[in-house]
């Protein structure tokens, strides 16, 4: 560990001291890191992801400070901090939400990282020739078409998602709530460009968004249910969709019978999925899931959230 830190510090010092090497090496490094970062969704251990992510993000931030105009590093930081906020801190905060606690350390941490994601997103937007305020426009669809393309879909999506999560955390703030329409437009634009974006993330976003939308703003539990069912059918191996259905649609409306039906399905699916974590349970046995599935990280997060729901099941229903 000490040797690794010394190597990284030496490499950073070299990059900082040689502008030519910095521009060439960092550009190549950022492209390679961005390309390989897509493999993170194959990680099946929640604990390993929780322990390794902060250090990885700090390293990427170090490279970003050396070359603040490299959009690849910014893209990783936008997605990384937004992902850390949701995957780890918001998942751990679920326990506090189910207990109706007034204060949650993990919720506070999630807001900190959503804000970091938003701030890096603003920098990304500025590199595309815009200011943050330009995204709060009646002509937002035209703005997006004129300034972004397919290479910008990932950072745009996670930037908007973090923005939306911050708004959702402060529903009593009328100024923030008024910005939700811009968030929705950005997310819809990304999902229009790539409907199968990130293994069901678009379908999940639309269902959760509809479930959380107040009825006074046009939210419909019936439509939310239909969207969740569509998403579950399209991406049956992404168990986070099914757990989110419980969390955002069934629990708020106290749909007890449907909850127990979904609980049984999830218990069976997680029994199969957990075999990827233990080789001895895979030997000479047919298995639906594999160690290389792109949905493994989603399922690791889903299992953590599902176990929390089970812990407070009697109090909820």
SULSULMO-V137851 format. One record per residue. N is the residue number from 0. RES is the residue in one letter. SS is DSSP state (@ for helix, = for strand, . for the rest). D_FIRST is the distance of its C-alpha to the first C-alpha in whole Angstrom. Layout:
BEGIN
N & RES & SS & D_FIRST
N & RES & SS & D_FIRST
END
This chain:
BEGIN
0 & X & . & 0
1 & X & @ & 4
2 & X & @ & 5
3 & X & @ & 5
4 & X & @ & 6
5 & X & @ & 9
6 & X & @ & 10
7 & X & @ & 11
8 & X & @ & 12
9 & X & @ & 14
10 & X & @ & 15
11 & X & @ & 17
12 & X & @ & 18
13 & X & @ & 20
14 & X & @ & 21
15 & X & @ & 23
16 & X & @ & 24
17 & X & . & 26
18 & X & @ & 28
19 & X & @ & 29
20 & X & @ & 26
21 & X & @ & 25
22 & X & @ & 28
23 & X & @ & 28
24 & X & @ & 24
25 & X & @ & 23
26 & X & @ & 26
27 & X & @ & 25
28 & X & @ & 22
29 & X & @ & 23
30 & X & @ & 26
31 & X & @ & 23
32 & X & @ & 21
33 & X & @ & 24
34 & X & @ & 25
35 & X & @ & 22
36 & X & @ & 22
37 & X & @ & 25
38 & X & @ & 24
39 & X & @ & 22
40 & X & @ & 25
41 & X & @ & 25
42 & X & . & 22
43 & X & . & 23
44 & X & . & 21
45 & X & @ & 22
46 & X & @ & 19
47 & X & @ & 16
48 & X & @ & 18
49 & X & @ & 18
50 & X & @ & 14
51 & X & @ & 13
52 & X & @ & 16
53 & X & @ & 16
54 & X & @ & 12
55 & X & @ & 14
56 & X & @ & 17
57 & X & @ & 16
58 & X & @ & 14
59 & X & @ & 18
60 & X & @ & 19
61 & X & @ & 18
62 & X & @ & 20
63 & X & @ & 23
64 & X & @ & 23
65 & X & @ & 23
66 & X & . & 26
67 & X & . & 27
68 & X & . & 30
69 & X & . & 28
70 & X & @ & 29
71 & X & @ & 27
72 & X & @ & 24
73 & X & @ & 26
74 & X & @ & 27
75 & X & @ & 24
76 & X & @ & 24
77 & X & @ & 27
78 & X & @ & 26
79 & X & @ & 23
80 & X & @ & 24
81 & X & @ & 27
82 & X & @ & 25
83 & X & @ & 23
84 & X & @ & 26
85 & X & @ & 28
86 & X & @ & 26
87 & X & @ & 24
88 & X & @ & 26
89 & X & @ & 29
90 & X & @ & 29
91 & X & @ & 28
92 & X & @ & 31
93 & X & @ & 33
94 & X & @ & 34
95 & X & @ & 35
96 & X & @ & 37
97 & X & @ & 39
98 & X & . & 39
99 & X & . & 41
100 & X & . & 39
101 & X & . & 39
102 & X & . & 36
103 & X & . & 33
104 & X & @ & 29
105 & X & @ & 28
106 & X & @ & 31
107 & X & @ & 30
108 & X & @ & 27
109 & X & @ & 28
110 & X & @ & 30
111 & X & @ & 28
112 & X & @ & 26
113 & X & @ & 29
114 & X & @ & 30
115 & X & @ & 27
116 & X & @ & 28
117 & X & @ & 32
118 & X & @ & 31
119 & X & @ & 29
120 & X & @ & 32
121 & X & @ & 34
122 & X & @ & 33
123 & X & @ & 33
124 & X & @ & 36
125 & X & @ & 37
126 & X & @ & 36
127 & X & . & 38
128 & X & . & 41
129 & X & . & 42
130 & X & . & 41
131 & X & @ & 40
132 & X & @ & 44
133 & X & @ & 45
134 & X & @ & 43
135 & X & . & 46
136 & X & . & 49
137 & X & . & 52
138 & X & . & 51
139 & X & @ & 47
140 & X & @ & 48
141 & X & @ & 49
142 & X & @ & 47
143 & X & @ & 44
144 & X & @ & 46
145 & X & @ & 46
146 & X & @ & 43
147 & X & . & 40
148 & X & . & 40
149 & X & @ & 38
150 & X & @ & 35
151 & X & @ & 35
152 & X & @ & 36
153 & X & @ & 32
154 & X & @ & 31
155 & X & @ & 35
156 & X & @ & 35
157 & X & @ & 32
158 & X & @ & 33
159 & X & @ & 36
160 & X & @ & 35
161 & X & @ & 33
162 & X & @ & 36
163 & X & @ & 38
164 & X & @ & 35
165 & X & @ & 36
166 & X & @ & 40
167 & X & @ & 40
168 & X & . & 38
169 & X & . & 41
170 & X & . & 44
171 & X & . & 46
172 & X & . & 45
173 & X & @ & 48
174 & X & @ & 47
175 & X & @ & 44
176 & X & @ & 46
177 & X & . & 48
178 & X & . & 45
179 & X & @ & 44
180 & X & @ & 46
181 & X & @ & 44
182 & X & @ & 41
183 & X & @ & 43
184 & X & @ & 45
185 & X & @ & 41
186 & X & @ & 40
187 & X & @ & 43
188 & X & @ & 43
189 & X & @ & 40
190 & X & @ & 41
191 & X & @ & 44
192 & X & @ & 43
193 & X & . & 40
194 & X & . & 42
195 & X & . & 39
196 & X & @ & 36
197 & X & @ & 33
198 & X & @ & 34
199 & X & . & 37
200 & X & @ & 35
201 & X & @ & 39
202 & X & @ & 41
203 & X & @ & 39
204 & X & @ & 39
205 & X & @ & 43
206 & X & @ & 43
207 & X & @ & 41
208 & X & @ & 42
209 & X & @ & 46
210 & X & @ & 45
211 & X & @ & 44
212 & X & . & 47
213 & X & . & 50
214 & X & @ & 53
215 & X & @ & 55
216 & X & @ & 52
217 & X & . & 53
218 & X & . & 51
219 & X & . & 52
220 & X & @ & 51
221 & X & @ & 53
222 & X & @ & 51
223 & X & @ & 48
224 & X & @ & 48
225 & X & @ & 50
226 & X & @ & 46
227 & X & @ & 44
228 & X & @ & 46
229 & X & @ & 46
230 & X & @ & 42
231 & X & @ & 42
232 & X & @ & 44
233 & X & @ & 43
234 & X & . & 39
235 & X & . & 40
236 & X & . & 36
237 & X & . & 35
238 & X & @ & 35
239 & X & @ & 34
240 & X & @ & 37
241 & X & @ & 39
242 & X & @ & 37
243 & X & @ & 38
244 & X & @ & 41
245 & X & @ & 41
246 & X & @ & 39
247 & X & @ & 41
248 & X & @ & 45
249 & X & @ & 46
250 & X & . & 44
251 & X & . & 46
252 & X & . & 49
253 & X & . & 49
254 & X & . & 50
255 & X & @ & 50
256 & X & @ & 51
257 & X & @ & 49
258 & X & @ & 46
259 & X & @ & 46
260 & X & @ & 47
261 & X & @ & 44
262 & X & @ & 42
263 & X & @ & 44
264 & X & @ & 43
265 & X & @ & 39
266 & X & @ & 39
267 & X & @ & 40
268 & X & @ & 37
269 & X & @ & 34
270 & X & @ & 35
271 & X & @ & 35
272 & X & @ & 32
273 & X & @ & 30
274 & X & @ & 31
275 & X & @ & 28
276 & X & @ & 25
277 & X & . & 27
278 & X & @ & 28
279 & X & @ & 30
280 & X & @ & 32
281 & X & . & 33
282 & X & . & 34
283 & X & . & 38
284 & X & . & 38
285 & X & . & 39
286 & X & . & 36
287 & X & . & 37
288 & X & . & 33
289 & X & . & 31
290 & X & . & 27
291 & X & . & 27
292 & X & . & 30
293 & X & . & 29
294 & X & . & 30
295 & X & @ & 27
296 & X & @ & 25
297 & X & @ & 29
298 & X & @ & 30
299 & X & @ & 27
300 & X & @ & 28
301 & X & @ & 31
302 & X & @ & 31
303 & X & @ & 29
304 & X & @ & 32
305 & X & @ & 34
306 & X & @ & 33
307 & X & @ & 34
308 & X & @ & 37
309 & X & @ & 38
310 & X & @ & 37
311 & X & . & 40
312 & X & @ & 42
313 & X & @ & 45
314 & X & @ & 45
315 & X & @ & 45
316 & X & . & 47
END
